[in-house]
Amino acid sequence: MLALTEQALLKTTSYINGQWLASKAGVFQVVNPASDEVLATVSEAGETEAVFAVEAAAAAQPSWAVLPAAERAAILLRWQQLLQQHEADLALLLTLEQGKPLAEARAEIRYGAAYLSWFAEEAKRLYGDIIPPAASDKQILVLRQPLGVVTAITPWNFPNAMLMRKAAAALAAGCSFVVKPAAQTPLSALACAE
């Protein structure tokens, strides 16, 4: 076991449709690049899990899209609070699986949390526009609407910050979200899902 204050943050299965699910595709090992120590054995999400995740996100999309922007913002701000509350554990996970110094890992957690608050505030400002038309009897209205499920792949070198950047933007805009983290650094993404 890793020396986390909150052991519940160490997840090794996929979070799909509100449930932690083991994969049918097998498992892989997450290794500390500094010591070659095996940190965890994680379920490898394959095509079956990817399809299920996108289908679940598509099913959740209509209810998320109609949630008022202020409520979406409140959820993002709560997620930010949780990142801040668990900063030490999240930074330790990031350091162990990615190899950056602990101080840099803590800075990345803070950086990622800042995306949540920024996009939470932007969610409240998703206004439309009225564009001056060429003809006096016309009016051009611009509406901002959620497009649907957003899928993302996060890099190994900034596993927390880039997840927050992508997820916060999608969720603030009213889109449901599915992420595939880098195989070298899945523990950070799984902890953020928790």
Backbone as ProteinMPNN parsed JSONL, in Angstrom:
{"seq_chain_A": "MLALTEQALLKTTSYINGQWLASKAGVFQVVNPASDEVLATVSEAGETEAVFAVEAAAAAQPSWAVLPAAERAAILLRWQQLLQQHEADLALLLTLEQGKPLAEARAEIRYGAAYLSWFAEEAKRLYGDIIPPAASDKQILVLRQPLGVVTAITPWNFPNAMLMRKAAAALAAGCSFVVKPAAQTPLSALACAE", "coords_chain_A": {"N_chain_A": [[0.841, -1.203, 0.0], [0.456, 2.235, -0.751], [1.708, 5.123, 0.959], [-0.599, 6.844, 1.652], [-2.67, 9.381, 3.046], [-5.395, 9.281, 2.712], [-6.522, 6.433, 1.816], [-8.519, 5.648, 0.083], [-8.197, 7.052, -2.232], [-6.5, 5.687, -3.877], [-7.041, 4.051, -6.633], [-7.735, 1.331, -8.821], [-9.285, 0.456, -10.852], [-11.608, 1.112, -13.556], [-13.627, 4.061, -13.65], [-16.8, 4.174, -14.429], [-19.933, 5.248, -15.436], [-20.692, 5.947, -12.838], [-19.679, 3.892, -11.293], [-17.084, 1.753, -10.012], [-15.292, -0.282, -12.044], [-13.899, -3.405, -12.908], [-11.73, -4.433, -15.546], [-12.299, -6.25, -18.596], [-10.302, -6.59, -20.294], [-7.876, -7.155, -19.184], [-4.921, -6.469, -17.175], [-2.434, -4.007, -16.194], [0.817, -2.922, -15.1], [1.665, -0.187, -13.033], [4.488, 1.688, -12.774], [6.991, 3.075, -10.694], [9.026, 5.479, -12.007], [11.456, 6.275, -10.964], [12.426, 4.299, -9.27], [11.749, 1.85, -10.299], [9.902, 0.36, -8.964], [6.906, -1.476, -8.573], [3.947, 0.155, -8.396], [1.18, -0.189, -8.515], [-1.322, -2.44, -9.756], [-3.284, -2.094, -12.465], [-6.541, -2.069, -13.916], [-6.872, -2.623, -17.344], [-8.432, -0.646, -19.518], [-10.266, -1.554, -22.222], [-11.586, -1.849, -25.572], [-14.264, -2.592, -25.087], [-14.806, -1.408, -22.574], [-14.352, 1.252, -23.244], [-16.379, 1.792, -25.114], [-18.609, 1.355, -23.463], [-18.193, 3.408, -21.584], [-18.459, 5.743, -23.17], [-21.085, 5.399, -24.073], [-22.44, 5.523, -21.607], [-21.81, 8.144, -20.863], [-23.088, 9.488, -22.935], [-25.735, 8.862, -22.344], [-25.994, 10.247, -19.957], [-25.679, 12.811, -20.807], [-27.972, 14.499, -21.703], [-29.264, 15.261, -19.24], [-27.165, 16.523, -17.885], [-26.595, 18.625, -19.609], [-28.823, 20.314, -19.396], [-28.662, 21.175, -16.832], [-28.557, 23.968, -14.756], [-26.178, 26.589, -15.344], [-25.056, 27.734, -13.055], [-25.288, 25.667, -11.201], [-23.669, 23.694, -12.368], [-21.271, 25.068, -12.14], [-21.03, 25.168, -9.342], [-20.587, 22.471, -8.784], [-18.118, 22.06, -10.048], [-16.572, 23.789, -8.465], [-16.76, 22.471, -6.035], [-15.348, 20.163, -6.662], [-12.859, 21.336, -7.011], [-12.351, 22.106, -4.345], [-12.084, 19.578, -3.194], [-9.767, 18.631, -4.476], [-7.934, 20.447, -3.402], [-8.182, 19.812, -0.698], [-7.133, 17.233, -0.653], [-4.577, 17.562, -1.534], [-1.911, 16.83, -0.721], [-1.873, 13.984, -0.817], [-2.608, 13.562, -3.519], [-0.47, 14.8, -4.795], [1.62, 13.167, -3.925], [0.919, 10.705, -5.144], [1.164, 11.508, -7.831], [3.907, 12.165, -7.949], [5.065, 9.646, -7.398], [4.15, 8.021, -9.546], [4.836, 9.462, -11.813], [7.27, 10.781, -11.499], [8.135, 13.399, -11.047], [9.542, 15.97, -8.907], [8.327, 16.316, -5.528], [7.54, 18.925, -4.751], [7.043, 20.121, -7.245], [4.97, 18.486, -8.076], [2.987, 19.122, -6.21], [2.594, 21.763, -6.975], [1.523, 21.31, -9.501], [-0.929, 20.113, -8.829], [-2.206, 22.276, -7.615], [-2.266, 24.003, -9.787], [-3.923, 22.559, -11.544], [-6.266, 22.592, -10.0], [-6.865, 25.281, -10.14], [-7.796, 25.549, -12.739], [-10.32, 24.441, -12.466], [-11.737, 26.308, -10.868], [-11.584, 28.554, -12.533], [-12.947, 27.749, -14.915], [-15.381, 27.18, -13.74], [-16.319, 29.712, -13.102], [-16.421, 30.753, -15.686], [-18.454, 29.193, -16.723], [-20.726, 30.412, -15.795], [-20.904, 32.539, -17.459], [-21.703, 31.929, -20.041], [-22.894, 33.321, -22.332], [-25.133, 34.213, -25.011], [-25.056, 35.923, -28.207], [-25.962, 38.902, -29.993], [-25.706, 39.691, -33.246], [-24.947, 42.4, -35.353], [-26.9, 42.702, -38.224], [-26.643, 42.588, -41.87], [-28.894, 43.336, -43.214], [-31.692, 45.369, -42.43], [-34.069, 44.215, -41.607], [-33.486, 41.841, -40.428], [-32.201, 39.633, -37.872], [-29.456, 38.424, -36.129], [-28.829, 35.797, -34.103], [-26.761, 34.337, -31.682], [-26.375, 31.327, -30.159], [-25.175, 29.529, -27.367], [-24.541, 26.241, -26.926], [-24.355, 23.003, -25.368], [-22.413, 20.486, -26.951], [-22.248, 17.715, -26.724], [-20.937, 14.502, -25.792], [-17.647, 14.7, -24.618], [-14.495, 13.473, -25.319], [-11.26, 12.651, -24.096], [-7.691, 12.42, -24.115], [-5.136, 12.177, -21.822], [-1.833, 13.48, -21.157], [1.287, 11.936, -20.076], [3.08, 13.615, -18.787], [1.889, 15.812, -17.501], [-0.283, 14.824, -15.758], [-2.364, 15.495, -13.966], [-2.965, 18.301, -14.188], [-3.598, 18.627, -16.944], [-5.762, 16.922, -17.195], [-7.63, 18.246, -15.551], [-7.82, 20.652, -16.943], [-9.011, 19.88, -19.372], [-11.335, 18.445, -18.568], [-12.696, 20.315, -16.925], [-13.335, 22.398, -18.724], [-15.044, 21.087, -20.559], [-17.131, 20.131, -18.867], [-18.056, 22.522, -17.719], [-19.146, 23.747, -19.948], [-21.352, 22.217, -20.324], [-21.125, 19.684, -21.322], [-20.866, 16.128, -21.217], [-18.221, 13.924, -20.051], [-15.418, 11.91, -20.894], [-12.418, 10.323, -20.097], [-9.214, 9.107, -21.092], [-6.529, 8.255, -19.463], [-2.911, 8.578, -19.659], [-1.021, 5.575, -19.905], [1.209, 5.405, -18.274], [0.612, 7.03, -16.148], [-1.95, 6.574, -14.716], [-2.99, 6.61, -12.141], [-3.277, 9.145, -11.016], [-5.429, 10.28, -12.476], [-7.455, 8.447, -11.855], [-7.639, 8.828, -9.096], [-8.609, 11.424, -9.064], [-11.123, 11.01, -10.099], [-12.296, 9.665, -8.019]], "CA_chain_A": [[0.0, 0.0, 0.0], [1.161, 3.51, -0.751], [1.529, 5.856, 2.217], [-1.561, 7.929, 1.465], [-3.526, 9.675, 4.191], [-6.725, 8.806, 2.31], [-6.276, 5.261, 0.965], [-9.586, 5.528, -0.922], [-7.769, 7.716, -3.467], [-5.76, 4.736, -4.712], [-7.999, 3.256, -7.401], [-7.072, 0.531, -9.859], [-10.276, 0.05, -11.844], [-12.184, 2.236, -14.301], [-14.841, 4.677, -13.116], [-17.718, 4.307, -15.558], [-21.349, 5.3, -15.089], [-20.833, 6.032, -11.391], [-19.238, 2.656, -10.639], [-15.716, 1.294, -10.239], [-15.436, -1.549, -12.761], [-12.704, -4.099, -13.386], [-11.712, -4.585, -16.995], [-12.255, -7.577, -19.21], [-9.141, -6.574, -21.185], [-6.662, -7.514, -18.463], [-4.335, -5.499, -16.257], [-1.056, -3.591, -16.452], [1.469, -2.413, -13.903], [2.13, 1.194, -12.984], [5.821, 1.581, -12.189], [7.686, 4.295, -10.303], [10.165, 5.592, -12.921], [12.69, 6.531, -10.219], [12.908, 3.103, -8.569], [11.225, 0.656, -10.982], [8.985, -0.33, -8.052], [5.52, -1.56, -9.026], [3.075, 0.907, -7.495], [-0.178, -0.738, -8.54], [-1.767, -3.178, -10.934], [-4.484, -1.357, -12.86], [-7.354, -2.647, -14.993], [-6.656, -2.009, -18.656], [-9.703, -0.407, -20.199], [-10.177, -1.869, -23.642], [-12.655, -1.356, -26.438], [-15.555, -2.799, -24.414], [-14.962, -0.383, -21.545], [-14.436, 2.555, -23.911], [-17.733, 1.911, -25.669], [-19.522, 1.489, -22.328], [-17.997, 4.738, -21.004], [-19.048, 6.744, -24.067], [-22.542, 5.212, -24.023], [-22.909, 6.044, -20.318], [-21.712, 9.604, -20.938], [-24.15, 9.937, -23.845], [-27.002, 8.756, -21.611], [-26.001, 11.299, -18.936], [-25.535, 14.112, -21.455], [-29.139, 15.399, -21.679], [-29.525, 15.837, -17.916], [-26.069, 17.44, -17.556], [-26.699, 19.797, -20.482], [-29.88, 21.224, -18.942], [-28.363, 21.641, -15.479], [-28.203, 25.391, -14.833], [-24.737, 26.872, -15.304], [-24.648, 27.978, -11.667], [-25.144, 24.361, -10.546], [-22.443, 23.087, -12.913], [-20.163, 25.802, -11.522], [-20.913, 24.726, -7.945], [-19.986, 21.129, -8.799], [-16.694, 22.252, -10.35], [-15.935, 24.383, -7.288], [-16.647, 21.402, -5.025], [-14.231, 19.319, -7.109], [-11.656, 22.093, -6.679], [-12.143, 21.982, -2.897], [-11.596, 18.226, -2.917], [-8.359, 18.591, -4.887], [-7.164, 21.192, -2.406], [-8.228, 19.043, 0.552], [-6.305, 16.033, -0.795], [-3.391, 17.953, -2.304], [-0.711, 16.066, -0.341], [-1.987, 12.626, -1.362], [-2.593, 13.631, -4.982], [0.905, 15.117, -5.189], [2.427, 11.963, -3.7], [0.603, 9.783, -6.242], [1.741, 12.047, -9.056], [5.362, 12.004, -7.844], [5.431, 8.235, -7.48], [3.897, 7.419, -10.856], [5.351, 10.277, -12.911], [8.679, 11.017, -11.243], [8.552, 14.779, -10.797], [9.73, 16.253, -7.482], [7.086, 16.526, -4.779], [7.153, 20.345, -4.815], [6.445, 20.344, -8.568], [3.693, 17.772, -8.099], [2.034, 19.956, -5.458], [2.287, 22.917, -7.832], [0.623, 20.846, -10.561], [-2.267, 19.933, -8.24], [-2.768, 23.63, -7.468], [-2.491, 24.487, -11.156], [-5.128, 21.87, -12.008], [-7.41, 23.098, -9.231], [-7.174, 26.624, -10.64], [-8.64, 25.389, -13.927], [-11.696, 24.178, -12.036], [-12.398, 27.553, -10.46], [-11.694, 29.446, -13.688], [-14.038, 27.301, -15.779], [-16.635, 27.317, -12.985], [-16.762, 31.094, -13.301], [-16.767, 30.91, -17.1], [-19.745, 28.531, -16.956], [-21.776, 31.389, -15.498], [-20.881, 33.58, -18.489], [-21.906, 31.348, -21.373], [-23.944, 34.12, -22.943], [-25.242, 34.277, -26.462], [-24.762, 37.238, -28.78], [-26.765, 39.419, -31.096], [-24.75, 40.253, -34.203], [-25.609, 43.339, -36.27], [-27.075, 42.105, -39.556], [-26.469, 43.45, -43.048], [-30.234, 43.814, -43.594], [-32.366, 45.928, -41.257], [-35.207, 43.392, -41.203], [-32.959, 40.552, -39.953], [-31.495, 39.633, -36.595], [-28.606, 37.237, -36.025], [-28.657, 35.381, -32.711], [-25.784, 33.275, -31.442], [-26.678, 30.566, -28.946], [-24.119, 28.613, -26.952], [-25.185, 25.014, -26.473], [-23.464, 21.85, -25.249], [-22.376, 19.671, -28.165], [-22.391, 16.293, -26.428], [-19.861, 13.843, -25.052], [-16.268, 15.07, -24.926], [-13.515, 12.459, -24.925], [-9.922, 13.237, -24.036], [-6.54, 11.615, -23.721], [-4.233, 13.053, -21.082], [-0.428, 13.106, -21.293], [1.965, 11.423, -18.883], [3.93, 14.601, -18.126], [1.055, 16.662, -16.648], [-1.494, 13.999, -15.684], [-3.451, 16.131, -13.226], [-3.323, 19.614, -14.733], [-4.254, 18.516, -18.247], [-7.086, 16.339, -16.953], [-8.504, 19.307, -15.043], [-8.032, 21.628, -18.019], [-9.943, 19.327, -20.356], [-12.608, 18.101, -17.925], [-13.386, 21.522, -16.458], [-13.896, 23.11, -19.879], [-16.178, 20.321, -21.085], [-18.229, 20.1, -17.898], [-18.594, 23.882, -17.596], [-19.938, 24.024, -21.152], [-22.543, 21.373, -20.333], [-20.844, 18.422, -22.014], [-20.371, 15.031, -20.384], [-16.78, 13.803, -20.271], [-14.744, 10.616, -20.74], [-10.975, 10.503, -20.255], [-8.31, 7.967, -21.131], [-5.227, 8.769, -19.03], [-1.718, 7.886, -20.145], [-0.781, 4.321, -19.183], [2.246, 5.603, -17.27], [0.13, 7.843, -15.028], [-3.4, 6.488, -14.546], [-3.416, 6.731, -10.746], [-3.71, 10.528, -10.785], [-6.777, 10.451, -13.035], [-8.395, 7.626, -11.083], [-7.827, 9.502, -7.807], [-9.471, 12.589, -9.297], [-12.489, 10.506, -10.271], [-12.786, 9.32, -6.675]], "C_chain_A": [[0.874, 1.251, 0.0], [0.816, 4.269, 0.524], [0.634, 7.082, 2.024], [-2.344, 8.144, 2.751], [-4.926, 9.129, 3.938], [-6.537, 7.672, 1.313], [-7.334, 5.09, -0.124], [-9.213, 6.207, -2.237], [-6.986, 6.794, -4.39], [-6.765, 3.8, -5.37], [-7.274, 2.533, -8.523], [-8.049, 0.0, -10.903], [-10.866, 1.301, -12.494], [-13.455, 2.743, -13.627], [-15.754, 4.982, -14.294], [-19.15, 4.274, -15.04], [-21.564, 5.265, -13.575], [-20.384, 4.804, -10.628], [-17.77, 2.389, -10.953], [-15.798, -0.108, -10.815], [-14.086, -2.115, -13.179], [-12.85, -4.337, -14.882], [-11.759, -6.04, -17.417], [-11.005, -7.709, -20.076], [-7.84, -6.951, -20.487], [-6.181, -6.396, -17.563], [-2.943, -5.094, -16.753], [-0.49, -2.997, -15.17], [1.872, -0.955, -14.088], [3.421, 1.17, -12.173], [6.38, 2.962, -11.86], [8.927, 4.426, -11.188], [11.497, 5.824, -12.204], [13.284, 5.259, -9.624], [12.562, 1.791, -9.264], [10.336, -0.197, -10.081], [7.581, -0.336, -8.66], [4.643, -0.877, -7.98], [1.694, 0.284, -7.383], [-0.368, -1.546, -9.813], [-3.151, -2.645, -11.271], [-5.212, -2.092, -13.979], [-7.11, -1.884, -16.285], [-8.0, -1.866, -19.358], [-9.507, -0.634, -21.692], [-11.348, -1.294, -24.409], [-14.021, -1.481, -25.766], [-15.814, -1.703, -23.392], [-15.087, 1.009, -22.165], [-15.834, 2.796, -24.47], [-18.744, 2.125, -24.542], [-19.416, 2.889, -21.72], [-18.644, 5.821, -21.866], [-20.571, 6.622, -24.078], [-23.119, 5.763, -22.721], [-22.874, 7.572, -20.312], [-22.799, 10.179, -21.844], [-25.511, 9.884, -23.156], [-27.12, 9.86, -20.557], [-26.042, 12.7, -19.544], [-26.782, 14.997, -21.373], [-29.392, 16.035, -20.309], [-28.412, 16.797, -17.494], [-26.204, 18.736, -18.36], [-27.744, 20.799, -19.99], [-29.677, 21.698, -17.505], [-27.962, 23.114, -15.566], [-26.697, 25.607, -14.65], [-24.247, 27.099, -13.876], [-24.463, 26.66, -10.908], [-23.92, 23.614, -11.069], [-21.223, 23.75, -12.283], [-19.954, 25.354, -10.077], [-20.264, 23.346, -7.854], [-18.491, 21.229, -9.095], [-15.951, 22.848, -9.155], [-15.796, 23.364, -6.158], [-15.495, 20.467, -5.384], [-12.899, 20.016, -6.792], [-11.341, 21.974, -5.187], [-11.583, 20.611, -2.536], [-10.136, 18.063, -3.345], [-7.484, 19.303, -3.865], [-7.084, 20.423, -1.085], [-7.268, 17.856, 0.51], [-5.004, 16.312, -1.554], [-2.169, 17.091, -1.986], [-0.743, 14.659, -0.931], [-1.924, 12.623, -2.885], [-1.186, 13.929, -5.496], [1.817, 13.907, -5.0], [2.183, 10.939, -4.807], [1.275, 10.228, -7.539], [3.261, 11.871, -9.06], [5.771, 10.555, -8.043], [5.238, 7.664, -8.88], [4.555, 8.177, -12.008], [6.82, 10.635, -12.733], [9.08, 12.451, -10.991], [8.713, 15.003, -9.297], [8.403, 16.608, -6.806], [6.621, 17.985, -4.838], [6.507, 20.675, -6.161], [5.094, 19.651, -8.683], [2.627, 18.572, -7.353], [1.626, 21.176, -6.291], [1.342, 22.511, -8.959], [-0.795, 20.645, -10.033], [-2.94, 21.297, -8.09], [-3.13, 24.228, -8.828], [-3.767, 23.859, -11.722], [-6.376, 22.377, -11.304], [-7.824, 24.485, -9.719], [-8.015, 26.569, -11.913], [-10.1, 25.183, -13.528], [-12.401, 25.465, -11.641], [-12.575, 28.499, -11.646], [-12.867, 29.037, -14.573], [-15.384, 27.33, -15.058], [-17.191, 28.725, -13.165], [-17.151, 31.35, -14.754], [-18.116, 30.264, -17.42], [-20.897, 29.507, -16.743], [-21.892, 32.458, -16.586], [-21.021, 33.017, -19.894], [-23.086, 32.044, -22.049], [-23.992, 33.889, -24.442], [-24.886, 35.682, -26.927], [-25.85, 37.612, -29.774], [-25.78, 40.146, -32.004], [-25.495, 41.208, -35.13], [-25.705, 42.739, -37.673], [-26.789, 43.115, -40.67], [-27.809, 44.051, -43.474], [-30.97, 44.263, -42.338], [-33.539, 45.088, -40.767], [-34.771, 42.014, -40.682], [-32.309, 40.733, -38.581], [-30.701, 38.335, -36.507], [-28.359, 36.948, -34.545], [-27.645, 34.246, -32.634], [-26.141, 32.622, -30.116], [-25.502, 29.656, -28.629], [-24.795, 27.403, -26.322], [-24.151, 23.903, -26.332], [-23.548, 20.991, -26.511], [-22.625, 18.197, -27.899], [-21.204, 15.771, -25.652], [-18.506, 14.349, -25.551], [-15.378, 13.931, -24.447], [-12.133, 13.088, -24.992], [-8.898, 12.174, -23.678], [-5.598, 12.567, -23.005], [-2.796, 12.558, -21.194], [0.172, 12.627, -19.974], [2.685, 12.527, -18.118], [3.173, 15.615, -17.265], [-0.287, 15.959, -16.444], [-2.652, 14.64, -14.934], [-3.897, 17.418, -13.903], [-4.056, 19.506, -16.067], [-5.615, 17.833, -18.14], [-8.05, 17.429, -16.504], [-8.824, 20.326, -16.137], [-9.09, 21.139, -19.0], [-11.318, 19.057, -19.741], [-13.383, 19.348, -17.523], [-14.034, 22.282, -17.609], [-15.138, 22.401, -20.4], [-17.373, 20.384, -20.139], [-18.863, 21.478, -17.723], [-19.504, 24.222, -18.767], [-21.202, 23.179, -21.238], [-22.365, 20.06, -21.061], [-20.422, 17.356, -21.005], [-18.961, 14.695, -20.85], [-16.284, 12.388, -20.004], [-13.261, 10.862, -20.968], [-10.262, 9.159, -20.29], [-6.954, 8.52, -20.706], [-4.082, 7.98, -19.652], [-1.472, 6.649, -19.286], [0.287, 4.469, -18.106], [1.708, 6.272, -16.009], [-1.385, 7.763, -14.832], [-3.868, 6.77, -13.12], [-3.898, 8.136, -10.417], [-5.134, 10.751, -11.276], [-7.804, 9.666, -12.232], [-8.664, 8.254, -9.721], [-8.738, 10.709, -7.96], [-10.919, 12.175, -9.527], [-13.106, 10.165, -8.921], [-13.251, 10.584, -5.977]], "O_chain_A": [[1.904, 1.305, 0.673], [-0.255, 4.071, 1.099], [1.072, 8.217, 2.213], [-2.645, 7.187, 3.465], [-5.563, 8.582, 4.839], [-6.408, 7.908, 0.112], [-7.072, 4.455, -1.146], [-9.855, 5.958, -3.258], [-6.827, 7.098, -5.572], [-7.274, 2.872, -4.74], [-6.32, 3.054, -9.102], [-7.676, -0.817, -11.745], [-10.639, 2.417, -12.026], [-14.251, 1.964, -13.103], [-15.518, 5.92, -15.056], [-19.526, 3.372, -14.291], [-22.502, 4.633, -13.089], [-20.673, 4.677, -9.438], [-17.275, 2.751, -12.02], [-16.307, -1.023, -10.166], [-13.241, -1.408, -13.728], [-13.96, -4.428, -15.407], [-11.32, -6.935, -16.695], [-10.68, -8.802, -20.54], [-6.802, -7.055, -21.14], [-6.939, -5.486, -17.226], [-2.358, -5.75, -17.615], [-1.236, -2.616, -14.268], [2.35, -0.549, -15.147], [3.447, 0.697, -11.037], [6.257, 3.897, -12.65], [9.804, 3.564, -11.129], [12.556, 5.592, -12.786], [14.502, 5.146, -9.487], [13.035, 0.73, -8.854], [10.05, -1.35, -10.403], [7.124, 0.674, -9.196], [4.608, -1.289, -6.821], [1.108, 0.232, -6.302], [0.334, -1.356, -10.807], [-4.076, -2.735, -10.463], [-4.588, -2.663, -14.874], [-7.139, -0.653, -16.311], [-8.62, -2.857, -19.743], [-8.683, 0.018, -22.333], [-12.016, -0.367, -23.951], [-14.845, -0.572, -25.865], [-16.905, -1.135, -23.344], [-15.841, 1.847, -21.669], [-16.398, 3.879, -24.313], [-19.63, 2.972, -24.65], [-20.433, 3.493, -21.379], [-19.306, 6.717, -21.342], [-21.271, 7.633, -24.089], [-24.172, 6.401, -22.731], [-23.798, 8.216, -19.815], [-23.363, 11.233, -21.553], [-26.346, 10.765, -23.361], [-28.217, 10.353, -20.294], [-26.4, 13.663, -18.867], [-26.658, 16.163, -20.999], [-29.7, 17.224, -20.23], [-28.683, 17.786, -16.814], [-25.952, 19.821, -17.836], [-27.566, 22.006, -20.152], [-30.439, 22.532, -17.014], [-27.106, 23.468, -16.376], [-26.04, 24.892, -13.894], [-23.137, 26.694, -13.532], [-23.575, 26.554, -10.062], [-23.211, 22.97, -10.295], [-20.255, 23.074, -11.933], [-18.815, 25.182, -9.642], [-19.477, 23.088, -6.943], [-17.688, 20.551, -8.455], [-14.822, 22.45, -8.867], [-14.819, 23.396, -5.409], [-14.752, 20.029, -4.505], [-11.939, 19.376, -6.363], [-10.188, 21.763, -4.812], [-10.711, 20.497, -1.675], [-9.356, 17.421, -2.643], [-6.414, 18.812, -3.506], [-6.036, 20.393, -0.439], [-6.659, 17.513, 1.523], [-4.41, 15.407, -2.14], [-1.465, 16.666, -2.902], [0.254, 14.195, -1.484], [-1.257, 11.774, -3.477], [-0.76, 13.376, -6.51], [2.69, 13.653, -5.829], [3.131, 10.37, -5.348], [1.877, 9.423, -8.25], [3.834, 11.469, -10.072], [6.718, 10.268, -8.775], [6.079, 6.9, -9.354], [4.805, 7.599, -13.065], [7.543, 10.779, -13.719], [10.256, 12.717, -10.741], [8.09, 14.304, -8.498], [7.485, 17.131, -7.439], [5.424, 18.243, -4.962], [5.533, 21.426, -6.213], [4.177, 20.173, -9.318], [1.493, 18.683, -7.817], [0.459, 21.567, -6.305], [0.457, 23.281, -9.332], [-1.762, 20.974, -10.722], [-4.12, 21.446, -8.408], [-4.168, 24.871, -8.986], [-4.594, 24.555, -12.311], [-7.418, 22.568, -11.931], [-9.009, 24.82, -9.709], [-8.853, 27.442, -12.142], [-11.006, 25.696, -14.184], [-13.545, 25.69, -12.038], [-13.599, 29.173, -11.755], [-13.688, 29.876, -14.942], [-16.422, 27.488, -15.7], [-18.393, 28.905, -13.358], [-18.103, 32.082, -15.024], [-18.84, 30.742, -18.294], [-21.917, 29.436, -17.428], [-22.875, 33.199, -16.625], [-20.492, 33.596, -20.843], [-24.128, 31.439, -22.301], [-23.027, 33.433, -25.055], [-24.465, 36.523, -26.132], [-26.555, 36.76, -30.315], [-25.109, 41.091, -31.587], [-26.56, 40.865, -35.641], [-24.697, 42.317, -38.24], [-26.706, 44.321, -40.438], [-27.851, 45.148, -44.031], [-30.882, 43.61, -41.298], [-33.962, 45.237, -39.621], [-35.605, 41.123, -40.516], [-31.924, 41.836, -38.193], [-31.235, 37.261, -36.786], [-27.759, 37.753, -33.832], [-27.681, 33.311, -33.434], [-26.2, 33.284, -29.08], [-24.902, 29.076, -29.534], [-25.517, 27.514, -25.331], [-23.179, 23.859, -27.086], [-24.629, 20.796, -27.068], [-23.158, 17.497, -28.759], [-20.542, 16.521, -24.934], [-18.259, 14.413, -26.756], [-15.493, 13.479, -23.308], [-11.866, 13.945, -25.834], [-9.204, 11.174, -23.028], [-5.292, 13.643, -23.519], [-2.561, 11.355, -21.312], [-0.371, 12.882, -18.899], [2.885, 12.395, -16.91], [3.772, 16.222, -16.376], [-1.317, 16.448, -16.909], [-3.811, 14.356, -15.237], [-5.087, 17.602, -14.164], [-5.033, 20.22, -16.294], [-6.522, 18.135, -18.915], [-9.164, 17.525, -17.019], [-9.954, 20.802, -16.243], [-9.964, 21.903, -19.41], [-12.344, 19.403, -20.328], [-14.589, 19.433, -17.753], [-15.162, 22.758, -17.48], [-16.162, 23.035, -20.654], [-18.494, 20.658, -20.566], [-20.082, 21.584, -17.593], [-20.515, 24.905, -18.598], [-22.033, 23.392, -22.121], [-23.346, 19.39, -21.385], [-19.704, 17.65, -20.05], [-18.544, 15.128, -21.924], [-16.673, 11.752, -19.025], [-12.884, 11.535, -21.927], [-10.653, 8.208, -19.613], [-6.288, 9.186, -21.499], [-4.268, 6.854, -20.113], [-1.692, 6.677, -18.075], [0.273, 3.73, -17.122], [2.271, 6.108, -14.927], [-2.044, 8.801, -14.787], [-5.026, 7.131, -12.914], [-4.827, 8.304, -9.627], [-5.952, 11.343, -10.572], [-8.898, 10.163, -11.96], [-9.796, 8.22, -9.239], [-9.552, 10.989, -7.079], [-11.839, 12.916, -9.183], [-14.304, 10.357, -8.713], [-13.703, 10.527, -4.834]]}, "name": "protein", "num_of_chains": 1, "seq": "MLALTEQALLKTTSYINGQWLASKAGVFQVVNPASDEVLATVSEAGETEAVFAVEAAAAAQPSWAVLPAAERAAILLRWQQLLQQHEADLALLLTLEQGKPLAEARAEIRYGAAYLSWFAEEAKRLYGDIIPPAASDKQILVLRQPLGVVTAITPWNFPNAMLMRKAAAALAAGCSFVVKPAAQTPLSALACAE"}
